[in-house]
């Protein structure tokens, strides 16, 4: 009898899992929140890196997006600091969001490629939406060549100009593909009905 009740409980839990349409709609609802959080993470990484090298943060703008009054270009957010005295200081400031993205996506990979991946679909969805935002933030610089772009500034500081950027950008693109596969695997597990959900059942309590 107890075994029958346990099976019924597991069946009810399986029915409670959301369908694919629900996951898509909830994911779309999460997107604006993820955008704001992602912008804050990006600009906050710049600000933290500046403080770590001894610079001062003059302005940290996260929301709303708009025309940066100093650069006169559209941006989702911006950070202005002073006190970056060396080339290494400036590179640390500029590359900080990419390091943050890579570290967090590495943590996501540690979940999605192992049994640590949560069984709850909404938890999977939240993690995958967040990872998507991180990947977009990392990947977008492959196709952005404006002088105001962080990666463009880093290449300039490293004296990588003209055709010399080709191998550097190809390497960057390869990293994008690798991290993109990690995010893709998250979606693959999210929408896989056969993906095993860890269930702990005390076998000693099952009896007929």
N, C-alpha and C positions, 0 to 999 in steps of 0.2 A: 504493500500500500504506500509506504513511504517513497519507494522508488517511483511509483506512478505519479505521486505529487511532485517529485523532483523533475520528472520529464515534462509535466505540465507547466511547471514554473519556467523551465528553459524554453519551451515553445512560446510562452507569453513574452519572454524577453526578446526572442527572435522577431516576433510580430511587431514589437515596439520600435525596432530599428526603422529609421525614416527611409522612404523610397528615394530614388534618384532625383525626381523632380523637386522634392522637398529640400534635398541637399543643395541643389542648384539655387533655389530661391533664397534659402538661408545664407548661402555663400555670397550671393549678390547683396544681401542686406549687410553682410559683414564688411564688404569692400570699402565703403566710405570711412568706417572706423579704422580699418587697416591702413587706408591712405594717410589719415591723420597721424596714426601711430608710427607709420613708416617715415613720414616727413620729420616727425619729432626725433626719431631714432637717428636719421641721417644728419640732421642739423645738430642734434645733441652730441653726436660722435665728433663732428668738427669742433664744437665748443670744448668738449672734454679733452681732446687732443691738444687744443690751444693751451688750456690750463696746465696740462702735463708738461709742456715745454716752457712754461713760465710766461705765456702771453696773457693778455687781458681781453675778455669778450666785451665788445661794444654793443652789439645788437644780435639778438637771436629771434628770428621770425619764422614761425611754424605755420600759422593759419591767419587769414585766408591766403590762397595763392594770388599772385598778381604781378604787377610790374615792379621790379626791384628799382627803387628810386635812384640808387647810386650807379647801377650798371645799365639801367634803362632797357632791360630785357625781361620777358616773362619768366617767372620762376615759381615753383611750388613752395619754396622756402629759402631763406638765406641766413648766413652767419657772417658777421664782420668782427674782426679782432685786430689788435695791434700788439706788437712786441714779438713778432716772428723774425728773429734776427739772422738766422742762418738758412741756407738752402735745406738742410735736414729738417729744421723747424717747419718750413713751409710745406715740404713733402709730407711730413707727418700729419700736418693739419689737413691737407687735401686728400690723402689716401685713407684717413681714418674710417669713413663710412664703408669703404670697400672691405676693410679688415673686419669691421663689425658684421657686415653681410656674410662674409665667408665663414666666420666663426659660428654664427647662428645657423647657417645652412649646414655646416658640419654637424652641429648638434641635431638638426632635423634628420640628417642622413643616419645618424646613430640610432634614431628612433625608427625610421621608416624601413631600414634594412635589417632590423632585428626584431626579436619578440617583445621588445619594450614598446612597440607601437600599440597605442591604446585600443581597446576593443569597442569603445563607444564611438559611433559614427560622428556625432557632433564634435567630440574631442578631436577626431581625425580631421574633420572639416576645418576647425579653427586653426589647427597646426598647419594644414595645407594652404589655407588662404594666407596666413602669415608668411609662410615660406615663399609663396608666389610673389608677394610684395617685396620681399628681400631680393628675390631673383631679378625682378624687374629693375629694382634700384641698382643692382650690380650690372645687369646686362645692357641697360640703355646707353651706356657710354660708348659702346661699340659703334653706334651709328650717329653719335653726336660729335661734331667737329668744331663747334664754336670755340673761340678763344676763351670764353668765360667758363667752359666746361672743365670740371675738376681733372679728368684724365688728360685733356689737352694741356692744361697748365702743368701737370706732372711731366708729360713728355717734353715740354719746353724747358722745364728745370733740369731734366736729364739730357738736354740737347739732342733729343730725338725728333728730327724734323724731316719733312718731305718724305722721300721713299723709305727712309729709315723707320718710319712708323709702320710700314707694311708688316714686317715680321712681328713687331710688338703687338699690333692690333690683331694679327692672326692668333698669337698666343692668348691674347685676351679673349678672343672669340672661342677658342678651344676650352678655356675655363668656363665661359658662359654655357657652352654645350654640356659640359660635365655637370655643372650645377643645375642646369635645366633638366637633365635626366633624373637627378635626385628629386626635383619637384614633380616631374612626370610620374615617378614611381609612387609618390604620395597620392596622386590622383588615381593611379591604377589600384592601389590598395583601398582607397576610399570608396570607389565604385565597384569593388569586387565583392559580390555577395558570398563567394566561397572562401574569402579570407578568414582564417580561423580566429574566433574571439576567445580569449582566455577565459575559461570557466573553472572555478574551484568548487569541486563537489566532494564533501567528506564521504568517501566510500564506505567508511565504517558504519555510517548511519543508514545506508541503503539496505533494505531488507524486505523480503516478500512475506 
